[in-house]
Amino acid sequence: MTRLSNWQTRLTSTNAPAAVVLIRAYVGAVFLFEGIQKFLYPDDLGTGRFDKAGIPFPGFFGPLDGAFEIACGALILAGLLTRLAAVPMVVNMLGALLITKLPILWGDAPLFDGESGWWDFIHESRTDLAQLCGSLFLLIVGAGAYSIDARLHPSATVARAAAEPVRG
């Protein structure tokens, strides 16, 4: 095998159980739909939101973020290059937490009209934290048995499926 094929194998192989499809469905759908909404409602969720949050060049970064969420969300849903797609989404969620949610802790959040503090931060960041954890999970375990990634490496998937007990 060449160096490139080893790299591709590490990127796409998975021996995670079939149940990972549930995490992929949730994480992928949320990213996909949020990305689409950045284009459907740019003033509220795209460029306008980025501008209000103080992100530089909102006309560039708003649509770029939406495009990444659509592309990576679709890849995660399909289970294709799942680990690769998870990386920018981890960065995306860290950015969202640092820029839009963390300021809630010290009362300097331009996108938040409520009171500030720990409980408000936790409440407002619950989806971002779930998306971050889901993306990290997929980065670590891969796409699971029901994925295009698994079909690219059937020997690893078959070995994993044979080792799992049948439940009735």
C-alpha positions as CSV (number, residue, x, y, z in Angstrom):
1,M,0.0,0.0,0.0
2,T,1.1,3.5,-0.7
3,R,1.3,6.3,1.9
4,L,-1.8,7.9,0.5
5,S,-3.9,4.8,0.7
6,N,-2.8,4.2,4.3
7,W,-3.9,7.8,5.0
8,Q,-7.2,7.3,3.3
9,T,-7.7,4.0,5.1
10,R,-7.1,5.7,8.5
11,L,-9.5,8.5,7.5
12,T,-12.4,6.4,6.4
13,S,-12.1,3.1,8.2
14,T,-14.5,2.4,11.1
15,N,-15.4,-0.4,13.3
16,A,-17.9,1.5,15.3
17,P,-21.3,-0.1,15.9
18,A,-24.3,0.4,13.6
19,A,-26.0,2.6,16.3
20,V,-23.6,5.4,15.4
21,V,-26.0,6.2,12.6
22,L,-28.2,7.8,15.2
23,I,-25.5,10.3,16.2
24,R,-24.7,10.9,12.5
25,A,-28.3,11.6,11.7
26,Y,-28.7,14.1,14.5
27,V,-25.3,15.9,14.1
28,G,-25.5,15.9,10.3
29,A,-29.1,17.1,10.1
30,V,-28.5,19.9,12.5
31,F,-25.5,21.2,10.6
32,L,-27.1,20.8,7.3
33,F,-30.3,22.6,8.3
34,E,-28.5,25.4,10.1
35,G,-26.3,25.9,7.1
36,I,-29.3,26.2,4.8
37,Q,-30.9,28.7,7.2
38,K,-27.9,30.9,7.0
39,F,-28.7,31.5,3.4
40,L,-32.5,31.5,3.8
41,Y,-32.4,34.0,6.7
42,P,-29.2,35.9,6.3
43,D,-30.2,38.9,8.4
44,D,-31.1,36.7,11.4
45,L,-28.8,33.7,11.1
46,G,-26.1,34.5,8.5
47,T,-24.3,37.7,7.7
48,G,-26.5,39.8,10.0
49,R,-25.9,37.6,13.0
50,F,-22.2,37.5,12.3
51,D,-22.1,41.3,12.1
52,K,-24.1,41.7,15.3
53,A,-21.7,39.2,17.1
54,G,-18.7,41.4,16.0
55,I,-17.2,38.8,13.7
56,P,-15.0,40.6,11.2
57,F,-15.9,40.4,7.5
58,P,-19.4,39.0,8.2
59,G,-20.3,39.1,4.5
60,F,-17.5,36.6,3.9
61,F,-17.6,34.5,7.1
62,G,-21.4,34.1,7.3
63,P,-21.8,32.4,3.9
64,L,-18.6,30.5,4.4
65,D,-19.8,29.1,7.6
66,G,-23.1,28.2,6.0
67,A,-21.4,26.5,3.1
68,F,-19.2,24.4,5.5
69,E,-22.2,23.4,7.6
70,I,-24.1,22.3,4.5
71,A,-21.2,20.4,3.0
72,C,-20.0,18.8,6.3
73,G,-23.6,18.1,7.4
74,A,-24.3,16.2,4.2
75,L,-21.1,14.3,4.4
76,I,-21.8,13.3,8.0
77,L,-25.4,12.2,7.1
78,A,-24.1,10.1,4.3
79,G,-21.3,8.7,6.4
80,L,-18.7,9.7,3.8
81,L,-15.4,11.1,5.0
82,T,-17.0,11.5,8.3
83,R,-13.9,12.1,10.3
84,L,-12.7,14.7,7.9
85,A,-16.1,16.4,7.9
86,A,-16.1,16.4,11.7
87,V,-12.9,18.5,12.0
88,P,-14.2,21.8,10.7
89,M,-17.5,21.3,12.6
90,V,-15.5,20.9,15.9
91,V,-13.7,24.2,15.0
92,N,-17.1,25.7,14.1
93,M,-18.6,24.8,17.4
94,L,-15.6,25.9,19.4
95,G,-15.9,29.3,17.6
96,A,-19.6,29.5,18.3
97,L,-19.1,28.8,22.0
98,L,-16.2,31.2,22.4
99,I,-17.7,34.1,20.3
100,T,-21.4,33.9,21.0
101,K,-21.9,31.9,24.2
102,L,-18.9,32.4,26.5
103,P,-19.6,36.2,26.8
104,I,-22.9,35.3,28.5
105,L,-20.9,34.3,31.5
106,W,-19.6,37.9,32.1
107,G,-22.5,39.8,30.7
108,D,-21.0,41.0,27.4
109,A,-23.0,39.0,24.9
110,P,-24.3,41.1,22.0
111,L,-26.6,38.3,20.8
112,F,-28.2,37.6,24.2
113,D,-30.9,39.7,25.7
114,G,-31.4,37.8,29.0
115,E,-29.5,37.9,32.2
116,S,-26.0,36.6,32.4
117,G,-24.3,33.9,34.4
118,W,-23.6,30.2,34.5
119,W,-27.1,28.9,34.1
120,D,-27.8,31.2,31.2
121,F,-24.6,30.2,29.5
122,I,-25.4,26.5,30.0
123,H,-28.9,26.9,28.7
124,E,-28.0,29.0,25.7
125,S,-25.0,26.7,24.7
126,R,-26.8,23.4,25.0
127,T,-27.1,22.8,21.3
128,D,-23.5,24.0,20.6
129,L,-22.2,21.7,23.3
130,A,-24.2,18.7,21.9
131,Q,-22.9,19.4,18.4
132,L,-19.4,19.7,19.7
133,C,-19.6,16.5,21.6
134,G,-21.3,14.7,18.7
135,S,-18.6,15.9,16.2
136,L,-15.8,14.9,18.6
137,F,-17.4,11.5,19.0
138,L,-17.6,11.0,15.2
139,L,-14.1,12.2,14.8
140,I,-12.9,9.5,17.3
141,V,-15.0,6.5,16.3
142,G,-15.8,7.1,12.6
143,A,-19.1,6.7,10.7
144,G,-20.1,3.3,12.0
145,A,-21.4,0.2,10.2
146,Y,-24.2,1.9,8.2
147,S,-22.1,4.3,6.2
148,I,-20.3,4.8,2.9
149,D,-17.1,4.9,4.9
150,A,-17.8,1.3,6.1
151,R,-18.6,0.2,2.6
152,L,-15.2,1.4,1.5
153,H,-13.6,-0.9,4.0
154,P,-16.0,-3.9,4.3
155,S,-13.5,-6.2,6.1
156,A,-13.3,-4.0,9.2
157,T,-17.1,-3.6,9.2
158,V,-17.8,-7.4,8.7
159,A,-15.4,-8.3,11.5
160,R,-17.1,-5.8,13.9
161,A,-20.6,-7.0,13.0
162,A,-19.6,-10.7,13.5
163,A,-18.3,-9.8,17.0
164,E,-21.5,-8.1,18.0
165,P,-24.2,-10.2,19.7
166,V,-27.6,-10.5,18.1
167,R,-30.4,-9.1,20.3
168,G,-34.0,-9.9,19.9
